[in-house]
Amino acid sequence: MSEGADLQLKTIHGPENLTVTLCGEESITIGRRPEHDLVLASGATVSRDHAHLTSRLLGKVRKWTLVDNNSRHGTFLNGVRLEANRGVPIRSGDLIVIEPFTFQVIDPNEKKNLTQTIDDSLQASGTSIRRIEKTQGGGLAHEKLKALLTCSRAIHEAGTEVAMAAAVAEAAVAATAYGNVAIVKPTGSEGLVEVLATKGRIVNDGVPNISRSLLDAAFDGEPVQFQRTEVVDDQAQSIMQYSIEEALCVPIMLGHAVAGCIYLDNRDGQLQGQPVIEDVEFCTGLAEITALAMSNLMRVDIERRHADERQGLLLGTVGALVAAIDAKDTYTRGHSVRVAWLAKTLAIEMGLDKTTLEEVHICGLVHDIGKIGIPEAILRKAGKLTDDEYNRIKEHPVIGEKILSGVPQLCAVLPGVRAHHERWDGKGYPDGTKEKETSFFGRLLGIADAFDAMCSSRAYRDGLDRGEVLEEVKNCSGSQFDPELVVMFLNLDFSEYDQMIAEHTSQNSL
């Protein structure tokens, strides 16, 4: 979502139809009291100060976070009750339940493949739509119970919502007398649904045809069944024009919210056998299994959002630290960002895993953080440093390690911060380690740091020619640098790095 784009909270179930737009920097408060931005006075189980939403701008993207204010009856996100006072980022498609209200988070600018349901309300006199009990008490036949257990495994193994929906649709067609199935989600827009999976003849001329009346009834939270009771105008825009004799719609519940529906019907003379009460029981059981699997996915997703939130805060802190370094020495502006790119690109060339790549990148960003403790007069000195001044400069790896040691998320990068000026031959600092005694991150950062130092202009000299720099790296293989890393480093594509140099150089001239 780009800057300026607004999310909406829209009622999809509840005693009132309410819509609130999330925009700007102000918090959105929710509760029974009239001074709230979203007033839920008609909800007896809503607390006076129930929850709130806060926002912050990350680059050009505005992120909103939902927080429960230790309410008595809780705030639920996609069926998961939120911990009090612990914010969770929200996104388009989320279901927020503050009983008795269910809201959907909507991005009006988001492009989704939505389907318009058929408005068949005027033809309801020729149909029989009835609510059915979720438990009929008959018990499933052996073959249907076996099919339910078999598809349960596929549903729980599905790693995405779409894969799960496909497994559900497959199971519903295979084990019931219905020939057509659609797995759909509400969207918060009247008449529109998101179709996750279909089987059979649901789609006509490229467009899924599903009864709005049947879905609206099921979206109230109870299974419903349709039976054709008399012949109506075949030209009427309703499910009747597709010769549907029977249909069934079973909601998939996440807590108190309807997360989707399993829709089934027979049309155009299809006959897989007469639908029986066991088909209803099978589909009800299928919906409950799906809800359980979906709930597990949602819990994992919310934990992932918490992790992303923590990572975002960490990167924001790292960015602030890097900006502090750049402010102290404008001649090295962009150095940390470039070193991070070089080190990560070399790590990619080595085929390292995603987690390690992220750690390498962060290590590159913060490797010089210890320079915050070095006087600016030394950092910006244009002439040759005295021995005392050089010794002060040599303190920055240890200072950096001490500064960052209090941040648990940065423990993995501390060895690289301390060791990025060590040498392969043991003549580096601060510890004089040699060869593979030096941490891997330190050896990686050592090449990237030295390369950028030679390529970029400093207070006391201009940047060196690229050919000279690469030759120097090659000549220092086995003395200053890890020879195995040098071989891979010399094969890197530096075109993106050159663009970064040009951009940072232009910023320095402002």
Buried (B, 14 or more C-beta within 10 A) or exposed (E): BEEEBBBBBBBBBBEEEBEBBBBEEEBBBBBBBEEBBBBBEEBEBBBEBBBBBBBBEEEEEBBBBBBBBBBEBBBBBBBBEBBEEEBBBBBBBBBBBBBBBBBBBBBEEEEEEBBBBBBBEEBEEBBEBEEBEBEEEEEBEEEBBEBBEEBBEBBBEBEEBEBBBBBBBBBBBEBBBBBBBBBBBBBBBEBBBBBBBBBBBBBEEEEBBBBBBBBBBBBEBBBBBBBBEEEBEEEBEBBBBBBBBBBBBBBBBBBBBBBBBBBBBBBEEBEEEEBBEBBBBBBBBBBBBBBBBBBEBBEEBBEEBBEEBEEBEBBEBBEEBBEEBBEBBEBBBBBBBBBBBBBBBBBEBBEBEEEBBBBBBBBBBBBBBBBBBBEEEBBBBEEEEEEEBEEBBBBBBBBBBBBBEEBEBBEBBBBBBBBBBBBBBEEBBBBEBBBEBBBBBBBBBBBBBBBBBBBBBBEEEEBBEBEEBBEBBBEBBEEBBBEEBBEBBEEBEBEEBEEBBEEBBEEBEE
